[in-house]
Amino acid sequence: MKTIAVIGGSQKQTLEKLARKQGCGIIFHSGKTGKKREKEFLPILRKADCVVVMAGALSHPSMWTVREVAEKLGKPIVYHQGFGATGALKKGVALID
């Protein structure tokens, strides 16, 4: 089963429900971090096949850290403008298909 990391927002349960319907897994992180951003995001991104960043729902420093870690790990990344779980998941599914 392919796994999508969704970073940002607050719709974890909705994303998990939608992912089950699509036959994929979700690893969710709200994007809220302390000073050790890379240490928080690294294990999540290692487990994921691709990354969706909810661009309007997390801080710029967190977004930049996610981008850097994804690039280091060679994970495809896409940015979703807005807060919609359905649109974010569609972008993630498109990356792994």
N, CA, C and O atoms as a Tinker XYZ file with bonds, in Angstrom:
   388  protein
     1  N      0.844000   -1.178000    0.000000    73     2
     2  CA     0.000000    0.000000    0.000000    64     1     3
     3  C      0.892000    1.246000    0.000000    63     2     4     5
     4  O      1.835000    1.351000    0.784000    81     3
     5  N      0.579000    2.170000   -0.882000    73     3     6
     6  CA     1.324000    3.422000   -0.961000    64     5     7
     7  C      0.906000    4.342000    0.185000    63     6     8     9
     8  O     -0.241000    4.316000    0.631000    81     7
     9  N      1.854000    5.153000    0.652000    73     7    10
    10  CA     1.603000    6.044000    1.778000    64     9    11
    11  C      1.902000    7.480000    1.394000    63    10    12    13
    12  O      2.933000    7.779000    0.793000    81    11
    13  N      0.976000    8.365000    1.753000    73    11    14
    14  CA     1.101000    9.792000    1.475000    64    13    15
    15  C      1.298000   10.528000    2.791000    63    14    16    17
    16  O      0.522000   10.337000    3.728000    81    15
    17  N      2.320000   11.362000    2.873000    73    15    18
    18  CA     2.499000   12.242000    4.031000    64    17    19
    19  C      1.799000   13.556000    3.720000    63    18    20    21
    20  O      2.077000   14.188000    2.701000    81    19
    21  N      0.897000   13.961000    4.593000    73    19    22
    22  CA     0.217000   15.243000    4.449000    64    21    23
    23  C      0.680000   16.123000    5.597000    63    22    24    25
    24  O      0.484000   15.792000    6.767000    81    23
    25  N      1.295000   17.243000    5.255000    73    23    26
    26  CA     1.842000   18.149000    6.257000    64    25    27
    27  C      1.050000   19.446000    6.241000    63    26    28    29
    28  O      0.956000   20.117000    5.213000    81    27
    29  N      0.481000   19.793000    7.392000    73    27    30
    30  CA    -0.275000   21.035000    7.538000    64    29    31
    31  C     -1.758000   20.780000    7.683000    63    30    32    33
    32  O     -2.295000   19.804000    7.160000    81    31
    33  N     -2.399000   21.666000    8.394000    73    31    34
    34  CA    -3.843000   21.569000    8.546000    64    33    35
    35  C     -4.264000   20.850000    9.810000    63    34    36    37
    36  O     -3.465000   20.627000   10.719000    81    35
    37  N     -5.537000   20.492000    9.845000    73    35    38
    38  CA    -6.089000   19.868000   11.050000    64    37    39
    39  C     -7.144000   18.812000   10.721000    63    38    40    41
    40  O     -7.991000   18.505000   11.560000    81    39
    41  N     -7.103000   18.262000    9.525000    73    39    42
    42  CA    -8.154000   17.336000    9.087000    64    41    43
    43  C     -7.684000   15.885000    9.047000    63    42    44    45
    44  O     -7.957000   15.162000    8.088000    81    43
    45  N     -6.990000   15.473000   10.074000    73    43    46
    46  CA    -6.420000   14.129000   10.104000    64    45    47
    47  C     -7.474000   13.043000    9.883000    63    46    48    49
    48  O     -7.283000   12.167000    9.039000    81    47
    49  N     -8.570000   13.084000   10.619000    73    47    50
    50  CA    -9.583000   12.031000   10.502000    64    49    51
    51  C    -10.209000   12.000000    9.112000    63    50    52    53
    52  O    -10.442000   10.926000    8.557000    81    51
    53  N    -10.477000   13.160000    8.557000    73    51    54
    54  CA   -11.046000   13.226000    7.208000    64    53    55
    55  C    -10.076000   12.646000    6.191000    63    54    56    57
    56  O    -10.475000   11.878000    5.315000    81    55
    57  N     -8.808000   13.010000    6.303000    73    55    58
    58  CA    -7.793000   12.490000    5.386000    64    57    59
    59  C     -7.677000   10.971000    5.492000    63    58    60    61
    60  O     -7.576000   10.281000    4.477000    81    59
    61  N     -7.692000   10.456000    6.711000    73    59    62
    62  CA    -7.591000    9.005000    6.896000    64    61    63
    63  C     -8.781000    8.285000    6.263000    63    62    64    65
    64  O     -8.613000    7.247000    5.623000    81    63
    65  N     -9.965000    8.828000    6.439000    73    63    66
    66  CA   -11.171000    8.231000    5.860000    64    65    67
    67  C    -11.107000    8.240000    4.333000    63    66    68    69
    68  O    -11.397000    7.231000    3.690000    81    67
    69  N    -10.727000    9.377000    3.756000    73    67    70
    70  CA   -10.620000    9.487000    2.300000    64    69    71
    71  C     -9.528000    8.573000    1.751000    63    70    72    73
    72  O     -9.691000    7.983000    0.683000    81    71
    73  N     -8.419000    8.455000    2.475000    73    71    74
    74  CA    -7.313000    7.604000    2.023000    64    73    75
    75  C     -7.725000    6.138000    1.986000    63    74    76    77
    76  O     -7.372000    5.416000    1.054000    81    75
    77  N     -8.467000    5.698000    2.989000    73    75    78
    78  CA    -8.944000    4.306000    2.990000    64    77    79
    79  C     -9.776000    4.021000    1.748000    63    78    80    81
    80  O     -9.656000    2.956000    1.143000    81    79
    81  N    -10.617000    4.971000    1.370000    73    79    82
    82  CA   -11.447000    4.797000    0.171000    64    81    83
    83  C    -10.599000    4.711000   -1.094000    63    82    84    85
    84  O    -10.978000    4.042000   -2.056000    81    83
    85  N     -9.451000    5.391000   -1.091000    73    83    86
    86  CA    -8.554000    5.386000   -2.252000    64    85    87
    87  C     -7.565000    4.222000   -2.218000    63    86    88    89
    88  O     -6.835000    4.003000   -3.184000    81    87
    89  N     -7.535000    3.478000   -1.116000    73    87    90
    90  CA    -6.628000    2.345000   -1.005000    64    89    91
    91  C     -5.194000    2.735000   -0.721000    63    90    92    93
    92  O     -4.263000    2.048000   -1.142000    81    91
    93  N     -5.011000    3.828000   -0.012000    73    91    94
    94  CA    -3.657000    4.242000    0.350000    64    93    95
    95  C     -3.621000    4.634000    1.824000    63    94    96    97
    96  O     -4.659000    4.805000    2.464000    81    95
    97  N     -2.415000    4.770000    2.343000    73    95    98
    98  CA    -2.232000    5.158000    3.734000    64    97    99
    99  C     -1.879000    6.629000    3.849000    63    98   100   101
   100  O     -1.412000    7.252000    2.895000    81    99
   101  N     -2.111000    7.170000    5.033000    73    99   102
   102  CA    -1.813000    8.580000    5.302000    64   101   103
   103  C     -0.953000    8.672000    6.548000    63   102   104   105
   104  O     -1.204000    7.990000    7.542000    81   103
   105  N      0.049000    9.510000    6.487000    73   103   106
   106  CA     0.775000    9.928000    7.681000    64   105   107
   107  C      0.550000   11.427000    7.767000    63   106   108   109
   108  O      0.924000   12.168000    6.858000    81   107
   109  N     -0.054000   11.871000    8.844000    73   107   110
   110  CA    -0.434000   13.277000    8.975000    64   109   111
   111  C      0.417000   13.967000   10.026000    63   110   112   113
   112  O      0.728000   13.391000   11.069000    81   111
   113  N      0.789000   15.203000    9.741000    73   111   114
   114  CA     1.452000   16.069000   10.723000    64   113   115
   115  C      0.875000   17.460000   10.542000    63   114   116   117
   116  O      0.777000   17.953000    9.418000    81   115
   117  N      0.497000   18.090000   11.633000    73   115   118
   118  CA    -0.140000   19.409000   11.560000    64   117   119
   119  C      0.796000   20.496000   11.046000    63   118   120   121
   120  O      0.339000   21.550000   10.604000    81   119
   121  N      2.098000   20.248000   11.099000    73   119   122
   122  CA     3.065000   21.256000   10.679000    64   121   123
   123  C      3.557000   22.109000   11.823000    63   122   124   125
   124  O      4.507000   22.876000   11.670000    81   123
   125  N      2.917000   21.981000   12.966000    73   123   126
   126  CA     3.342000   22.747000   14.142000    64   125   127
   127  C      4.507000   22.026000   14.786000    63   126   128   129
   128  O      4.402000   20.858000   15.161000    81   127
   129  N      5.618000   22.734000   14.910000    73   127   130
   130  CA     6.833000   22.119000   15.434000    64   129   131
   131  C      7.529000   23.054000   16.407000    63   130   132   133
   132  O      7.199000   24.234000   16.524000    81   131
   133  N      8.491000   22.489000   17.089000    73   131   134
   134  CA     9.388000   23.284000   17.912000    64   133   135
   135  C     10.580000   23.694000   17.062000    63   134   136   137
   136  O     10.459000   23.876000   15.850000    81   135
   137  N     11.702000   23.836000   17.691000    73   135   138
   138  CA    12.902000   24.281000   16.970000    64   137   139
   139  C     13.571000   23.155000   16.184000    63   138   140   141
   140  O     14.337000   23.422000   15.258000    81   139
   141  N     13.296000   21.922000   16.533000    73   139   142
   142  CA    13.928000   20.766000   15.872000    64   141   143
   143  C     13.038000   20.247000   14.751000    63   142   144   145
   144  O     12.613000   19.092000   14.779000    81   143
   145  N     12.757000   21.084000   13.777000    73   143   146
   146  CA    11.824000   20.725000   12.701000    64   145   147
   147  C     12.264000   19.492000   11.924000    63   146   148   149
   148  O     11.464000   18.590000   11.677000    81   147
   149  N     13.525000   19.456000   11.542000    73   147   150
   150  CA    13.984000   18.337000   10.715000    64   149   151
   151  C     13.819000   17.010000   11.446000    63   150   152   153
   152  O     13.442000   16.012000   10.832000    81   151
   153  N     14.096000   16.985000   12.745000    73   151   154
   154  CA    13.950000   15.748000   13.515000    64   153   155
   155  C     12.497000   15.283000   13.571000    63   154   156   157
   156  O     12.236000   14.083000   13.657000    81   155
   157  N     11.554000   16.214000   13.524000    73   155   158
   158  CA    10.139000   15.832000   13.539000    64   157   159
   159  C      9.685000   15.306000   12.186000    63   158   160   161
   160  O      8.921000   14.344000   12.117000    81   159
   161  N     10.151000   15.930000   11.110000    73   159   162
   162  CA     9.664000   15.571000    9.785000    64   161   163
   163  C     10.401000   14.386000    9.166000    63   162   164   165
   164  O      9.816000   13.663000    8.360000    81   163
   165  N     11.644000   14.170000    9.511000    73   163   166
   166  CA    12.450000   13.122000    8.882000    64   165   167
   167  C     11.819000   11.730000    8.987000    63   166   168   169
   168  O     11.697000   11.060000    7.961000    81   167
   169  N     11.409000   11.257000   10.174000    73   167   170
   170  CA    10.820000    9.908000   10.222000    64   169   171
   171  C      9.510000    9.790000    9.446000    63   170   172   173
   172  O      9.209000    8.733000    8.891000    81   171
   173  N      8.746000   10.851000    9.407000    73   171   174
   174  CA     7.478000   10.841000    8.667000    64   173   175
   175  C      7.746000   10.711000    7.176000    63   174   176   177
   176  O      7.140000    9.881000    6.497000    81   175
   177  N      8.651000   11.530000    6.674000    73   175   178
   178  CA     8.926000   11.527000    5.237000    64   177   179
   179  C      9.646000   10.262000    4.796000    63   178   180   181
   180  O      9.498000    9.841000    3.649000    81   179
   181  N     10.416000    9.652000    5.675000    73   179   182
   182  CA    11.070000    8.380000    5.335000    64   181   183
   183  C     10.038000    7.296000    5.032000    63   182   184   185
   184  O     10.227000    6.481000    4.129000    81   183
   185  N      8.946000    7.294000    5.796000    73   183   186
   186  CA     7.917000    6.263000    5.644000    64   185   187
   187  C      6.990000    6.513000    4.461000    63   186   188   189
   188  O      6.306000    5.594000    4.009000    81   187
   189  N      6.957000    7.734000    3.959000    73   187   190
   190  CA     5.995000    8.108000    2.915000    64   189   191
   191  C      6.549000    7.863000    1.517000    63   190   192   193
   192  O      7.760000    7.894000    1.297000    81   191
   193  N      5.640000    7.621000    0.579000    73   191   194
   194  CA     6.013000    7.503000   -0.832000    64   193   195
   195  C      6.001000    8.857000   -1.524000    63   194   196   197
   196  O      6.709000    9.060000   -2.510000    81   195
   197  N      5.195000    9.788000   -1.006000    73   195   198
   198  CA     5.159000   11.149000   -1.532000    64   197   199
   199  C      4.681000   12.088000   -0.429000    63   198   200   201
   200  O      4.208000   11.646000    0.618000    81   199
   201  N      4.810000   13.391000   -0.679000    73   199   202
   202  CA     4.495000   14.400000    0.329000    64   201   203
   203  C      3.557000   15.441000   -0.262000    63   202   204   205
   204  O      3.784000   15.946000   -1.362000    81   203
   205  N      2.494000   15.758000    0.485000    73   203   206
   206  CA     1.592000   16.851000    0.131000    64   205   207
   207  C      1.716000   17.896000    1.230000    63   206   208   209
   208  O      1.506000   17.599000    2.406000    81   207
   209  N      2.056000   19.113000    0.846000    73   207   210
   210  CA     2.158000   20.220000    1.795000    64   209   211
   211  C      0.926000   21.100000    1.638000    63   210   212   213
   212  O      0.655000   21.612000    0.552000    81   211
   213  N      0.189000   21.271000    2.717000    73   211   214
   214  CA    -0.970000   22.169000    2.734000    64   213   215
   215  C     -0.412000   23.575000    2.950000    63   214   216   217
   216  O     -0.276000   24.031000    4.085000    81   215
   217  N     -0.095000   24.248000    1.861000    73   215   218
   218  CA     0.692000   25.477000    1.906000    64   217   219
   219  C      0.081000   26.578000    2.766000    63   218   220   221
   220  O      0.820000   27.347000    3.381000    81   219
   221  N     -1.217000   26.675000    2.826000    73   219   222
   222  CA    -1.831000   27.728000    3.620000    64   221   223
   223  C     -2.038000   27.363000    5.071000    63   222   224   225
   224  O     -2.598000   28.149000    5.835000    81   223
   225  N     -1.594000   26.178000    5.462000    73   223   226
   226  CA    -1.924000   25.685000    6.794000    64   225   227
   227  C     -0.712000   25.364000    7.666000    63   226   228   229
   228  O     -0.835000   24.641000    8.654000    81   227
   229  N      0.453000   25.896000    7.308000    73   227   230
   230  CA     1.620000   25.724000    8.164000    64   229   231
   231  C      2.576000   26.879000    7.932000    63   230   232   233
   232  O      2.452000   27.624000    6.959000    81   231
   233  N      3.526000   27.016000    8.836000    73   231   234
   234  CA     4.455000   28.147000    8.762000    64   233   235
   235  C      5.441000   27.968000    7.612000    63   234   236   237
   236  O      5.705000   26.852000    7.164000    81   235
   237  N      5.975000   29.089000    7.148000    73   235   238
   238  CA     6.975000   29.023000    6.080000    64   237   239
   239  C      8.213000   28.235000    6.504000    63   238   240   241
   240  O      8.700000   27.421000    5.720000    81   239
   241  N      8.747000   28.444000    7.726000    73   239   242
   242  CA     9.914000   27.637000    8.109000    64   241   243
   243  C      9.633000   26.129000    8.079000    63   242   244   245
   244  O     10.493000   25.349000    7.668000    81   243
   245  N      8.445000   25.720000    8.509000    73   243   246
   246  CA     8.106000   24.293000    8.445000    64   245   247
   247  C      8.016000   23.823000    6.999000    63   246   248   249
   248  O      8.485000   22.735000    6.664000    81   247
   249  N      7.416000   24.640000    6.149000    73   247   250
   250  CA     7.288000   24.289000    4.735000    64   249   251
   251  C      8.669000   24.134000    4.094000    63   250   252   253
   252  O      8.904000   23.189000    3.340000    81   251
   253  N      9.565000   25.046000    4.389000    73   251   254
   254  CA    10.915000   24.966000    3.823000    64   253   255
   255  C     11.644000   23.729000    4.330000    63   254   256   257
   256  O     12.351000   23.069000    3.568000    81   255
   257  N     11.479000   23.411000    5.606000    73   255   258
   258  CA    12.133000   22.224000    6.159000    64   257   259
   259  C     11.600000   20.957000    5.502000    63   258   260   261
   260  O     12.375000   20.067000    5.152000    81   259
   261  N     10.289000   20.870000    5.332000    73   259   262
   262  CA     9.696000   19.700000    4.667000    64   261   263
   263  C     10.257000   19.570000    3.254000    63   262   264   265
   264  O     10.610000   18.472000    2.825000    81   263
   265  N     10.339000   20.680000    2.533000    73   263   266
   266  CA    10.869000   20.643000    1.169000    64   265   267
   267  C     12.314000   20.140000    1.158000    63   266   268   269
   268  O     12.674000   19.299000    0.334000    81   267
   269  N     13.140000   20.655000    2.070000    73   267   270
   270  CA    14.546000   20.238000    2.127000    64   269   271
   271  C     14.679000   18.750000    2.443000    63   270   272   273
   272  O     15.460000   18.044000    1.805000    81   271
   273  N     13.921000   18.278000    3.421000    73   271   274
   274  CA    13.995000   16.863000    3.805000    64   273   275
   275  C     13.491000   15.975000    2.670000    63   274   276   277
   276  O     14.097000   14.944000    2.378000    81   275
   277  N     12.400000   16.360000    2.033000    73   275   278
   278  CA    11.869000   15.576000    0.910000    64   277   279
   279  C     12.889000   15.493000   -0.224000    63   278   280   281
   280  O     13.073000   14.432000   -0.820000    81   279
   281  N     13.545000   16.603000   -0.517000    73   279   282
   282  CA    14.563000   16.596000   -1.575000    64   281   283
   283  C     15.730000   15.694000   -1.207000    63   282   284   285
   284  O     16.229000   14.958000   -2.058000    81   283
   285  N     16.177000   15.735000    0.051000    73   283   286
   286  CA    17.278000   14.873000    0.500000    64   285   287
   287  C     16.920000   13.399000    0.347000    63   286   288   289
   288  O     17.760000   12.581000   -0.026000    81   287
   289  N     15.663000   13.069000    0.639000    73   287   290
   290  CA    15.212000   11.678000    0.580000    64   289   291
   291  C     14.739000   11.261000   -0.810000    63   290   292   293
   292  O     14.444000   10.088000   -1.040000    81   291
   293  N     14.667000   12.207000   -1.727000    73   291   294
   294  CA    14.205000   11.905000   -3.077000    64   293   295
   295  C     12.711000   11.626000   -3.158000    63   294   296   297
   296  O     12.261000   10.878000   -4.027000    81   295
   297  N     11.950000   12.220000   -2.263000    73   295   298
   298  CA    10.495000   12.015000   -2.242000    64   297   299
   299  C      9.812000   13.079000   -3.088000    63   298   300   301
   300  O     10.136000   14.261000   -2.968000    81   299
   301  N      8.876000   12.685000   -3.937000    73   299   302
   302  CA     8.129000   13.688000   -4.703000    64   301   303
   303  C      7.260000   14.516000   -3.760000    63   302   304   305
   304  O      6.709000   13.998000   -2.788000    81   303
   305  N      7.145000   15.805000   -4.060000    73   303   306
   306  CA     6.409000   16.718000   -3.198000    64   305   307
   307  C      5.501000   17.597000   -4.047000    63   306   308   309
   308  O      5.872000   18.012000   -5.145000    81   307
   309  N      4.311000   17.876000   -3.530000    73   307   310
   310  CA     3.367000   18.748000   -4.213000    64   309   311
   311  C      2.770000   19.679000   -3.159000    63   310   312   313
   312  O      2.635000   19.317000   -1.990000    81   311
   313  N      2.420000   20.876000   -3.597000    73   311   314
   314  CA     1.856000   21.884000   -2.699000    64   313   315
   315  C      0.380000   22.069000   -3.013000    63   314   316   317
   316  O     -0.010000   22.229000   -4.169000    81   315
   317  N     -0.432000   22.043000   -1.961000    73   315   318
   318  CA    -1.875000   22.243000   -2.109000    64   317   319
   319  C     -2.228000   23.593000   -1.501000    63   318   320   321
   320  O     -2.028000   23.820000   -0.308000    81   319
   321  N     -2.750000   24.479000   -2.325000    73   319   322
   322  CA    -3.195000   25.785000   -1.839000    64   321   323
   323  C     -4.573000   25.609000   -1.232000    63   322   324   325
   324  O     -5.470000   25.061000   -1.872000    81   323
   325  N     -4.746000   26.058000   -0.032000    73   323   326
   326  CA    -6.039000   25.926000    0.620000    64   325   327
   327  C     -6.003000   24.890000    1.719000    63   326   328   329
   328  O     -4.942000   24.410000    2.117000    81   327
   329  N     -7.195000   24.555000    2.203000    73   327   330
   330  CA    -7.298000   23.691000    3.368000    64   329   331
   331  C     -8.088000   22.417000    3.107000    63   330   332   333
   332  O     -8.303000   21.637000    4.035000    81   331
   333  N     -8.526000   22.179000    1.880000    73   331   334
   334  CA    -9.395000   21.047000    1.574000    64   333   335
   335  C     -8.683000   19.710000    1.582000    63   334   336   337
   336  O     -7.676000   19.523000    0.899000    81   335
   337  N     -9.216000   18.781000    2.363000    73   335   338
   338  CA    -8.638000   17.445000    2.459000    64   337   339
   339  C     -8.782000   16.673000    1.152000    63   338   340   341
   340  O     -7.867000   15.952000    0.753000    81   339
   341  N     -9.917000   16.819000    0.487000    73   339   342
   342  CA   -10.155000   16.084000   -0.756000    64   341   343
   343  C     -9.152000   16.478000   -1.830000    63   342   344   345
   344  O     -8.571000   15.612000   -2.484000    81   343
   345  N     -8.944000   17.762000   -2.016000    73   343   346
   346  CA    -7.993000   18.237000   -3.019000    64   345   347
   347  C     -6.571000   17.826000   -2.701000    63   346   348   349
   348  O     -5.812000   17.458000   -3.598000    81   347
   349  N     -6.203000   17.885000   -1.431000    73   347   350
   350  CA    -4.854000   17.490000   -1.020000    64   349   351
   351  C     -4.621000   16.014000   -1.305000    63   350   352   353
   352  O     -3.571000   15.633000   -1.823000    81   351
   353  N     -5.600000   15.186000   -0.968000    73   351   354
   354  CA    -5.446000   13.752000   -1.199000    64   353   355
   355  C     -5.382000   13.435000   -2.691000    63   354   356   357
   356  O     -4.600000   12.581000   -3.108000    81   355
   357  N     -6.190000   14.109000   -3.489000    73   355   358
   358  CA    -6.152000   13.894000   -4.942000    64   357   359
   359  C     -4.765000   14.186000   -5.494000    63   358   360   361
   360  O     -4.270000   13.449000   -6.347000    81   359
   361  N     -4.135000   15.252000   -5.018000    73   359   362
   362  CA    -2.781000   15.574000   -5.487000    64   361   363
   363  C     -1.784000   14.502000   -5.074000    63   362   364   365
   364  O     -0.893000   14.153000   -5.848000    81   363
   365  N     -1.925000   13.981000   -3.867000    73   363   366
   366  CA    -1.036000   12.917000   -3.414000    64   365   367
   367  C     -1.218000   11.637000   -4.207000    63   366   368   369
   368  O     -0.238000   11.000000   -4.595000    81   367
   369  N     -2.456000   11.259000   -4.449000    73   367   370
   370  CA    -2.742000   10.044000   -5.227000    64   369   371
   371  C     -2.187000   10.185000   -6.642000    63   370   372   373
   372  O     -1.656000    9.223000   -7.198000    81   371
   373  N     -2.307000   11.369000   -7.223000    73   371   374
   374  CA    -1.770000   11.599000   -8.570000    64   373   375
   375  C     -0.252000   11.422000   -8.594000    63   374   376   377
   376  O      0.301000   10.963000   -9.593000    81   375
   377  N      0.423000   11.782000   -7.503000    73   375   378
   378  CA     1.883000   11.626000   -7.449000    64   377   379
   379  C      2.310000   10.162000   -7.386000    63   378   380   381
   380  O      3.337000    9.791000   -7.954000    81   379
   381  N      1.535000    9.336000   -6.705000    73   379   382
   382  CA     1.960000    7.940000   -6.530000    64   381   383
   383  C      1.413000    7.006000   -7.599000    63   382   384   385
   384  O      1.829000    5.850000   -7.678000    81   383
   385  N      0.501000    7.482000   -8.410000    73   383   386
   386  CA    -0.030000    6.645000   -9.501000    64   385   387
   387  C      0.881000    6.652000  -10.702000    63   386   388
   388  O      0.586000    6.002000  -11.705000    81   387
